[in-house]
Amino acid sequence: MRWPRLAALPLLVLALSTPVGAGTADRVGATFGLLIQDVVAAFPPVEGLVVQVDGDRVFLDLTEKNGVLPGQEFSVFRKGEVFRHPINGRPLGRYEDVLGYAQILRLHPQYSEALFVPADGKPPVQPEDGIRITKGRIRVAVAPATDLTKANADLRRVPFMLAHALELTKRFQVADPATVQEHLLSQKTRSEELLVSPGKARTSGKTLEVTGWLVPVLIERRGVTYLDVTWVSAVTGTALFSRRAALSRTEGTAEQRFPWEPLPTD
């Protein structure tokens, strides 16, 4: 699947905006700007080894010092035969077989503990198998925002704003939100179902060629509206981590096209 470039998203965002509830969408964008570094920090490009296996638990030689956090998901792989240059025979690398995924449960001073989720038809994990979070861009889809408050705000711009912010970090490759929404509508899948239905998260993730979902939800607690964003693995369907913050005010940013842009100086 080829995704359209997101450089044109600002025009599409403006085209979708309406006066009703527009302030709430801007506040969501500003709040996500405060959370986005936490999202980036959840995906450090790091590689290590499995050191021990106990049933569905694997123990890894990575710790918090390596940027490891509870809720992260590592691919688990086994190195195979060396492949060589066809002319000079020089070794170029080794084949790799992805065995499954390790989801971090707990951190310890010298190691971390993870739940191993095997891939279908692959051999069991063993000590000395490799683990990694890719150095390449993480492929993600932003789901349409779900509003669980009574404000009835117009949030159609929100996935476009969040997608643009993620692209600017250069850590993520984001599926076109219009394509994501069209796909979910065709599957009769609501955004909130991605949080509780692993099968739908996996199936739609495979179709969109992404490895993760970012699901934004507005909730209200004691009169305060919060933005809650949850990262759901499109590989296993598991909700890996969430971040929540009270909606930011947008006073002083009214002339910004996006809340994460620099403030006007004149």
Phi, psi and chi 1 to 4 in degrees:
 res  aa     phi    psi   chi1   chi2   chi3   chi4
   1 MET       -  131.6  175.3 -179.4  -66.2      -
   2 ARG  -101.4  128.1  -64.3 -172.5   64.6 -177.8
   3 TRP   -93.4  140.8  -63.6  -17.3      -      -
   4 PRO   -68.5  149.3   21.6  -30.1      -      -
   5 ARG   -64.0  143.6  -68.3  177.8   61.2   83.9
   6 LEU   -88.3    3.4  -66.9  180.0      -      -
   7 ALA   -61.1  -26.8      -      -      -      -
   8 ALA   -88.0    1.4      -      -      -      -
   9 LEU   -59.7  -40.3  -79.3 -178.4      -      -
  10 PRO   -54.4  -40.6  -28.0   36.4      -      -
  11 LEU   -65.6  -40.3  -66.1  177.8      -      -
  12 LEU   -67.9  -37.6 -175.0   53.2      -      -
  13 VAL   -60.3  -47.1  168.0      -      -      -
  14 LEU   -64.0  -36.8  -67.4  175.6      -      -
  15 ALA   -66.2  -31.7      -      -      -      -
  16 LEU   -82.6  -18.7  -74.6  173.8      -      -
  17 SER   -71.6  147.1   62.7      -      -      -
  18 THR  -135.3  158.1   61.2      -      -      -
  19 PRO   -62.9  -32.4  -22.4   33.0      -      -
  20 VAL   -71.2  119.6  179.4      -      -      -
  21 GLY    71.9    9.8      -      -      -      -
  22 ALA   -63.2  -31.6      -      -      -      -
  23 GLY   -61.2  -36.9      -      -      -      -
  24 THR   -64.9  -42.0  -59.9      -      -      -
  25 ALA   -60.9  -42.0      -      -      -      -
  26 ASP   -62.6  -39.8  -70.1  -25.2      -      -
  27 ARG   -66.9  -36.2  -67.0  176.2   65.5 -168.5
  28 VAL   -62.3  -44.8  170.6      -      -      -
  29 GLY   -61.5  -42.8      -      -      -      -
  30 ALA   -64.3  -39.8      -      -      -      -
  31 THR   -67.0  -40.7  -54.9      -      -      -
  32 PHE   -63.4  -32.5 -174.3   66.4      -      -
  33 GLY   -59.0  -29.6      -      -      -      -
  34 LEU   -79.4  -22.5  -58.4  176.0      -      -
  35 LEU   -97.1  -14.9  -62.2  174.2      -      -
  36 ILE   -65.4  -31.7 -165.1  166.8      -      -
  37 GLN   -66.5  -30.2  -71.4  -53.7  -45.5      -
  38 ASP   -65.6  -36.9  -75.6  -11.6      -      -
  39 VAL   -66.7  -44.9  178.0      -      -      -
  40 VAL   -61.9  -41.7  173.4      -      -      -
  41 ALA   -64.2  -20.3      -      -      -      -
  42 ALA   -75.6   -5.9      -      -      -      -
  43 PHE  -130.5   59.8  -62.3   93.1      -      -
  44 PRO   -70.8  137.8   29.7  -36.3      -      -
  45 PRO   -73.4  101.3   24.7  -30.5      -      -
  46 VAL  -141.1  151.4   63.6      -      -      -
  47 GLU  -138.1  144.0 -173.7  167.0  -30.5      -
  48 GLY  -155.9 -157.3      -      -      -      -
  49 LEU  -133.0  151.0  -68.4  174.1      -      -
  50 VAL   -77.5  128.2  174.0      -      -      -
  51 VAL  -107.3  -20.5  -65.1      -      -      -
  52 GLN  -159.0  151.0 -172.1   57.8  -92.8      -
  53 VAL  -128.9  132.8  178.6      -      -      -
  54 ASP  -138.8   92.3 -177.1   10.5      -      -
  55 GLY    65.2 -124.5      -      -      -      -
  56 ASP   -91.8    9.8   63.0   -4.6      -      -
  57 ARG  -103.4  136.6  -64.6  -66.5 -167.8  -89.2
  58 VAL  -123.7  146.8  -69.1      -      -      -
  59 PHE  -115.5  130.4  -60.0   89.4      -      -
  60 LEU  -115.0  152.3  -42.7  175.3      -      -
  61 ASP   -87.5   27.6   67.2  -13.4      -      -
  62 LEU  -116.0  147.4  -60.9  176.0      -      -
  63 THR  -132.7 -174.4   67.4      -      -      -
  64 GLU   -59.1  -30.1 -171.4  173.9    5.7      -
  65 LYS   -62.8  -24.6  -65.7  179.6  179.9  178.7
  66 ASN   -88.3    3.3  -55.9  108.0      -      -
  67 GLY    89.4   12.8      -      -      -      -
  68 VAL   -79.2  136.0  176.8      -      -      -
  69 LEU  -133.4  149.4  -61.2  169.7      -      -
  70 PRO   -57.2  137.3  -25.2   35.3      -      -
  71 GLY    98.3  -11.7      -      -      -      -
  72 GLN   -70.9  154.9  -72.4  172.4  -25.6      -
  73 GLU  -123.5  121.2 -174.9  175.7   81.3      -
  74 PHE  -106.4  143.1  -72.1   75.2      -      -
  75 SER   -79.9  142.0   59.2      -      -      -
  76 VAL  -110.6  126.2 -179.3      -      -      -
  77 PHE  -136.1  160.4   62.1   93.4      -      -
  78 ARG  -124.7  129.2 -179.7  169.6  -60.6  160.1
  79 LYS   -77.9  140.4  -69.2 -174.5  177.0 -178.6
  80 GLY  -113.7 -143.9      -      -      -      -
  81 GLU   -69.7  154.1  -64.5 -178.3   -1.6      -
  82 VAL   -75.7  137.7  173.6      -      -      -
  83 PHE  -109.4  146.9   59.0   90.4      -      -
  84 ARG  -124.7  161.5  -59.0  175.8 -178.9  -85.7
  85 HIS   -64.9  132.6 -168.7  -78.3      -      -
  86 PRO   -68.6  -17.9   23.6  -33.8      -      -
  87 ILE   -96.7  -55.7  -56.2  -60.2      -      -
  88 ASN   -98.6   -5.0   57.3   31.0      -      -
  89 GLY    74.9    5.2      -      -      -      -
  90 ARG   -67.7  132.9 -179.2  167.6   57.9   89.9
  91 PRO   -65.9  132.3   20.6  -30.6      -      -
  92 LEU  -107.9  -21.9  -59.8  177.0      -      -
  93 GLY   167.8 -166.3      -      -      -      -
  94 ARG  -132.7  145.7  -59.8 -179.8   68.9  174.0
  95 TYR   -66.1  150.7  -67.3  103.4      -      -
  96 GLU  -130.9  142.5  -68.2 -178.7   -3.8      -
  97 ASP  -118.9  117.9 -170.3   18.4      -      -
  98 VAL   -77.1  120.4  175.5      -      -      -
  99 LEU   -91.7  -23.7  -53.2  178.0      -      -
 100 GLY   159.4 -150.6      -      -      -      -
 101 TYR  -140.9  144.6  -58.9   87.5      -      -
 102 ALA  -115.4  119.1      -      -      -      -
 103 GLN  -104.1  120.0  -62.3  169.1   -8.2      -
 104 ILE   -65.7  127.3  -58.5  -62.5      -      -
 105 LEU  -103.4  -48.6  -60.5  175.2      -      -
 106 ARG  -143.8  150.5  -78.2  176.9  -73.3  -84.2
 107 LEU  -109.2  140.8  -59.7  177.8      -      -
 108 HIS  -126.7  164.3  -58.7  -85.2      -      -
 109 PRO   -56.9  -36.2  -27.4   35.6      -      -
 110 GLN  -113.9   -3.9  -58.1  -62.9  -35.1      -
 111 TYR  -162.2  173.6   63.2   93.7      -      -
 112 SER  -128.8  154.2   55.3      -      -      -
 113 GLU  -112.5  136.3 -179.5 -178.8   -9.8      -
 114 ALA  -139.3  155.6      -      -      -      -
 115 LEU   -88.6  127.5  172.2   67.6      -      -
 116 PHE   -92.7  126.4  177.7   65.7      -      -
 117 VAL  -112.4  105.0 -178.3      -      -      -
 118 PRO   -72.2  148.9   26.4  -33.5      -      -
 119 ALA   -83.3  150.3      -      -      -      -
 120 ASP   -62.2  132.4  -66.7  -22.3      -      -
 121 GLY    74.7   12.5      -      -      -      -
 122 LYS  -103.1  154.3  -62.0  -63.3 -177.4  178.9
 123 PRO   -68.1  159.8   22.6  -32.5      -      -
 124 PRO   -66.7  152.7   22.6  -32.0      -      -
 125 VAL   -69.8  149.2   61.5      -      -      -
 126 GLN  -138.0  158.2  -62.7  176.4   -5.0      -
 127 PRO   -55.0  145.5  -26.9   35.7      -      -
 128 GLU    81.9   -2.0  -62.5 -172.0   16.3      -
 129 ASP   -68.4  152.3  -74.1  -28.0      -      -
 130 GLY   -89.2  157.8      -      -      -      -
 131 ILE  -136.2  148.4   55.7  168.2      -      -
 132 ARG  -162.4  154.5   72.4  159.0   63.3   96.4
 133 ILE  -107.9  124.8  -64.2  177.3      -      -
 134 THR   -58.1  148.0  179.2      -      -      -
 135 LYS   -79.3  -17.3  -64.6  179.8  179.6  178.5
 136 GLY   -75.4  175.3      -      -      -      -
 137 ARG   -67.5  137.5  -72.2 -164.4  172.6 -165.5
 138 ILE   -80.3  127.7  -52.1  -64.0      -      -
 139 ARG   -87.1  121.9  -60.6 -170.4  -59.5  -86.0
 140 VAL  -138.1  150.8   59.2      -      -      -
 141 ALA  -117.1  135.2      -      -      -      -
 142 VAL   -96.3  120.8  179.5      -      -      -
 143 ALA   -77.0  153.4      -      -      -      -
 144 PRO   -56.0  144.7  -25.4   35.2      -      -
 145 ALA   -69.0  140.3      -      -      -      -
 146 THR  -105.3  128.2  -62.1      -      -      -
 147 ASP  -106.9  108.9 -171.9   -1.8      -      -
 148 LEU   -99.2   10.3  -61.6 -177.8      -      -
 149 THR   -93.1 -177.7   73.0      -      -      -
 150 LYS  -104.0   14.9  -61.8  179.0 -179.8  179.1
 151 ALA   -76.8  -23.7      -      -      -      -
 152 ASN    55.1   43.5 -164.2   29.4      -      -
 153 ALA   -77.4  155.4      -      -      -      -
 154 ASP   -86.5  107.9 -174.5  -13.8      -      -
 155 LEU  -110.7   19.0  -57.1  177.2      -      -
 156 ARG   -63.4  -28.2  -72.1  177.1  -65.9  173.9
 157 ARG   -77.0  -19.9  -67.7 -171.1  -59.7  143.9
 158 VAL   -56.7  -51.2  166.6      -      -      -
 159 PRO   -60.9  -31.4   16.6  -28.7      -      -
 160 PHE   -69.5  -39.6  -64.3   89.8      -      -
 161 MET   -66.5  -43.5  -60.2  168.3   77.7      -
 162 LEU   -67.2  -39.4  -89.0   54.5      -      -
 163 ALA   -62.5  -42.9      -      -      -      -
 164 HIS   -62.2  -42.9 -175.1   75.3      -      -
 165 ALA   -63.2  -41.5      -      -      -      -
 166 LEU   -64.7  -41.6  -71.2  168.3      -      -
 167 GLU   -61.7  -37.6  -77.9  -83.8  -11.1      -
 168 LEU   -64.5  -23.1  -72.4  179.7      -      -
 169 THR   -72.6  -17.9   67.6      -      -      -
 170 LYS    63.7   15.2  -58.7 -172.2 -177.1  -59.1
 171 ARG  -102.3  -16.2 -174.0   66.5  178.3  107.3
 172 PHE  -126.6  147.3  -57.4   98.9      -      -
 173 GLN  -112.2  118.8 -177.6 -176.6    3.7      -
 174 VAL  -109.6  130.9 -169.9      -      -      -
 175 ALA   -66.1  146.2      -      -      -      -
 176 ASP   -57.8  120.0  174.1   29.1      -      -
 177 PRO   -58.1  -31.7  -26.9   36.7      -      -
 178 ALA   -64.4  -40.5      -      -      -      -
 179 THR   -65.8  -40.3  -58.7      -      -      -
 180 VAL   -61.3  -47.4  172.9      -      -      -
 181 GLN   -63.8  -42.1 -177.2  173.0    7.0      -
 182 GLU   -61.5  -41.7 -178.8 -179.4   -7.8      -
 183 HIS   -64.4  -47.1  169.0   75.0      -      -
 184 LEU   -62.3  -38.4  -67.1  178.0      -      -
 185 LEU   -64.0  -40.6  -74.2  173.3      -      -
 186 SER   -65.8  -28.4   71.2      -      -      -
 187 GLN   -93.2    0.7  -61.6  -59.6  -52.8      -
 188 LYS    54.1   43.5  -61.3 -179.1  179.6  179.1
 189 THR  -112.4  124.0  -62.1      -      -      -
 190 ARG   -84.9  151.9  -59.8 -171.2  -55.9  -87.2
 191 SER   -55.4  -42.8  -65.3      -      -      -
 192 GLU   -65.8  -20.7   57.2  -91.4   30.6      -
 193 GLU   -67.2  -25.4  -69.0 -177.5   88.4      -
 194 LEU   -64.6  -22.3  -60.6  170.5      -      -
 195 LEU   -78.5  -24.4  -61.5  170.4      -      -
 196 VAL  -124.2   -4.9  -64.5      -      -      -
 197 SER  -121.3   91.0  177.0      -      -      -
 198 PRO   -55.3  -37.0  -25.1   35.1      -      -
 199 GLY   -62.2  -42.7      -      -      -      -
 200 LYS   -68.6  -38.8  -69.7 -174.6  176.5 -178.1
 201 ALA   -63.5  -40.0      -      -      -      -
 202 ARG   -70.6  -47.9  -68.6 -165.1  -55.1  -93.2
 203 THR   -63.4  -47.9  -59.3      -      -      -
 204 SER   -68.8  -34.8  -69.2      -      -      -
 205 GLY   -62.5  -39.3      -      -      -      -
 206 LYS   -66.0  -41.7 -175.8  176.4 -178.7  179.4
 207 THR   -63.1  -41.2  -59.8      -      -      -
 208 LEU   -85.3   -4.8  -66.0  166.8      -      -
 209 GLU    60.5   49.3  -62.8 -179.9   -1.2      -
 210 VAL  -123.6  160.5  -62.0      -      -      -
 211 THR  -107.6   -4.5   58.7      -      -      -
 212 GLY  -153.1  156.7      -      -      -      -
 213 TRP  -117.6  137.7  -70.6   92.9      -      -
 214 LEU  -108.7  117.0 -170.6   74.5      -      -
 215 VAL  -113.0  107.7 -176.3      -      -      -
 216 PRO   -90.3  135.3   28.2  -27.1      -      -
 217 VAL  -135.0  135.4  179.1      -      -      -
 218 LEU   -97.6  127.6  -73.7 -174.1      -      -
 219 ILE  -130.1  160.2   61.4  174.4      -      -
 220 GLU  -124.6  131.6 -173.7  174.8  -18.4      -
 221 ARG  -134.8  116.6  -64.9  -71.2 -174.4  -88.8
 222 ARG    53.3   44.2  -62.6 -179.5  179.9  178.2
 223 GLY    81.6    0.4      -      -      -      -
 224 VAL  -109.0  132.1  178.7      -      -      -
 225 THR   -93.9  131.7  -58.8      -      -      -
 226 TYR  -119.4  149.2  -66.7   86.9      -      -
 227 LEU   -98.0  124.4  169.6   64.7      -      -
 228 ASP  -116.4  121.9 -173.1  -76.9      -      -
 229 VAL  -116.7  130.9  -69.0      -      -      -
 230 THR  -121.6  134.2  -59.6      -      -      -
 231 TRP   -95.9  119.6 -174.0  -78.5      -      -
 232 VAL  -110.7  129.5  178.0      -      -      -
 233 SER   -68.1  127.2  168.4      -      -      -
 234 ALA   -83.6   -4.4      -      -      -      -
 235 VAL   -89.7  -45.4  176.4      -      -      -
 236 THR  -110.1  -15.1   63.2      -      -      -
 237 GLY    81.2    6.8      -      -      -      -
 238 THR   -88.2  136.9  -55.9      -      -      -
 239 ALA   -74.7  115.7      -      -      -      -
 240 LEU   -92.1  -40.9  -61.2 -178.6      -      -
 241 PHE  -160.4  158.6   65.9   88.1      -      -
 242 SER  -133.3  152.2  -65.7      -      -      -
 243 ARG  -132.5  142.9  -62.7  -67.2 -176.6  -89.6
 244 ARG  -138.3  140.8  178.2 -178.9  -62.8  180.0
 245 ALA  -152.1  146.8      -      -      -      -
 246 ALA   -64.3  143.3      -      -      -      -
 247 LEU   -59.2  131.1  -75.4 -164.7      -      -
 248 SER   -74.5  153.3  -59.9      -      -      -
 249 ARG   -83.2  152.2  -62.8 -172.6  179.6  -83.3
 250 THR  -109.9   10.9   55.4      -      -      -
 251 GLU   -57.8  135.2  -72.3   82.6    0.3      -
 252 GLY    88.9   -5.8      -      -      -      -
 253 THR  -122.2   14.1   63.6      -      -      -
 254 ALA   -61.8  -28.1      -      -      -      -
 255 GLU   -92.7    1.8  -63.2 -175.1   13.0      -
 256 GLN   -80.8  139.4  -69.6  174.7  -93.0      -
 257 ARG   -70.8  -39.1 -175.6  174.2   55.8  179.7
 258 PHE  -132.6  145.9  -64.8  105.9      -      -
 259 PRO   -61.7  -23.2  -24.5   35.0      -      -
 260 TRP   -89.6    1.9   44.8   83.9      -      -
 261 GLU   -81.1  157.7  -68.4  179.9  -22.4      -
 262 PRO   -60.4  148.2  -21.3   32.2      -      -
 263 LEU   -65.1  143.4  -75.8  167.7      -      -
 264 PRO   -59.1  143.4  -21.5   31.8      -      -
 265 THR  -101.5   -2.7   56.1      -      -      -
 266 ASP  -135.2      -   53.4   10.0      -      -
